[in-house]
Amino acid sequence: MSSKKLVRVGNSVRGKKLIPYDGNFDNFVLSVKSQFNLDDSSSINFEDEYGAEVYSAIFPIFLDPEGIQNIVFKVEGESPVLEIDLSYSNSPQLNYLSPSVGTSGFSQPFGVGDNFKPILETAVLQNKLIHAIVEDCTKKGFVDDKSSTILINEFVAKLVEIKGESPPTSAQKQFAAAILEILPCWRYSGSTDGLDILFDEVSRSGLIQTRLRRIHQKLHTVARQKPAEKAKKKTAGGPGAKIARGEGAADEQQYDSLILQLNGTCAKSGKQILQELIISTFQHRNSLRQINPQSILLIYTKFKECDFMISFEFSLMKGESANNFTNSWPAFSSKLLIRAKEINSSPAVTKFLAEESDEWDESLAALFLLLHLIPPAAQGKAKGSRSNTTCAQTLMVTYYNIATPLPSILDTWSDDKRQPNLICRGIDKKNLTSFFLVVDKVLLPIDATNCTEAIDRLFKSHYVFSAEYDKNLQGLWKFLQVFIYKIDVDKTDLSRKIKQVSSQLNRILAESLE
């Protein structure tokens, strides 16, 4: 070891400093006291980053490895607690409390995050930018994407500094809990502990975990063996989900006469009779949805003529959710378009709002904006490529001039549009008056008089025909399913991005559902 060696010395209240060690432990202790403005009479103890005591006899051995070592000191008789009141009333400000004060500045107990809370509080206090971001997010009630990136980079750097580049899972979870104590608005309301956005034990896609992976990629340039893939939790939620177990295939002959009568009834004059027949044959279609959903349109040809059939069928399947979208979307879409820049100021969102959103009907503009907020996710190797947001938009909605003949639409239909697609016709994209669905290249009428109702029927068609969400639109549809329609809330596996956006839009959602 050289005659002098730098040591990174830290304290949860006073921060960190580099102090030289010349081989004399007593001189080093005096230097620490001097640099941190401690009285000479103060008694201090040193610990490594894991909390193990480092005493004078092993100090040279502790410093023997190459590089700058980390060490923490504690002052005897002093509680290493620095409190920040981030509850922010009408005049938000930071309150500095002396280390001897034992009360907490937070209304909630901070549980598993105790060890990291003082460190994060100090980091916020010492960085004006981070302090301003925390204050701004708390005022707004959500963490926008730009703030999220800055905060995660800063906070995870602190975690790595304390626990190394591969902190244990338990430490990551504790760290996430501590962050929520400073920023409660980052909490995900859909889970008990609220950690999912920052730390997700199932999908490993939390912001902390994602940031650590990127750090590892930069630090380790040598090739590594691909780790064995963890089994993913299967989800029962969504339109492709199985119906209740134990319901076997329906007896085909039992329904033959009813199906013939349904398909032969006039859609315009026999609405009541049709509804009765739809109810009578509902169990048969439930069976088809489970074993052969592609056959529904082949057997029940009345879907091609009866515009209310999709809506009515969905009401039999999910009656409690049937009106949730049409009741809340008009208010939600308006607020979303107004507040979008607060949530996400990325170039793509900014460009859409400036150049495209005004061209479309407000309901559709908000739907496309939501697609920008929850863009298509990378599918990985052997899973097909990811569409850009503009292409993904056409997989969901296609516009035609009102004069376009319907047969020509099907004649030129793209094979890429495999899942249910909404056809909107009008004199322009803002004035749309005619709506249809294309499912399995079959044109279906819908009982929609405006864009909100048309979007609603498009979503419902996934359930009626047991059609899986297009892989490029999964994030968008799952968001609507769970947070607007309130379907399979506890059964549906949500990505970190969906949870993050739901947290950002929580206030708008609450206002729209009032």
Sequence and secondary structure as in RCSB ss.txt:
>XXXX:A:sequence
MSSKKLVRVGNSVRGKKLIPYDGNFDNFVLSVKSQFNLDDSSSINFEDEYGAEVYSAIFPIFLDPEGIQNIVFKV
EGESPVLEIDLSYSNSPQLNYLSPSVGTSGFSQPFGVGDNFKPILETAVLQNKLIHAIVEDCTKKGFVDDKSSTI
LINEFVAKLVEIKGESPPTSAQKQFAAAILEILPCWRYSGSTDGLDILFDEVSRSGLIQTRLRRIHQKLHTVARQ
KPAEKAKKKTAGGPGAKIARGEGAADEQQYDSLILQLNGTCAKSGKQILQELIISTFQHRNSLRQINPQSILLIY
TKFKECDFMISFEFSLMKGESANNFTNSWPAFSSKLLIRAKEINSSPAVTKFLAEESDEWDESLAALFLLLHLIP
PAAQGKAKGSRSNTTCAQTLMVTYYNIATPLPSILDTWSDDKRQPNLICRGIDKKNLTSFFLVVDKVLLPIDATN
CTEAIDRLFKSHYVFSAEYDKNLQGLWKFLQVFIYKIDVDKTDLSRKIKQVSSQLNRILAESLE
>XXXX:A:secstr
  S EEEEEEETTTEEEEEEE S HHHHHHHHHHHTT  TT  EEEE TTS B  GGGHHHHT SSS EEEEEEE
TT         S  SS       TT  S SSSS  GGGTTTHHHHHHHHHH HHHHHHHHHHHHHTS  HHHHHH
HHHHHHHHHHHHH SS  HHHHHHHHHHHHHH GGG  TTSSS  TTT  TTT  SHHHHHHHHHHHHH  S   
            STT    TT     HHHHHHHHHHHHHS TTT HHHHHHHHHHTHHHHHHHHHH GGGHHHH 
GGGGT TTHHHHHHHHHSGGGTTHHHHHHHHHHHHHHHHHHHH   HHHHHIIIIIGGGS HHHHHHHHHHHHS 
     TTS     HHHHHHTTEEEEETTS HHHHHHT  TT  S EEEEEEEETTEEEEEEEEETTEEEE   SS
HHHHHHHHHHHHHHTT    TTTHHHHHHIIIIIS  STTT    HHHHHHHHHTHHHHHHHT 
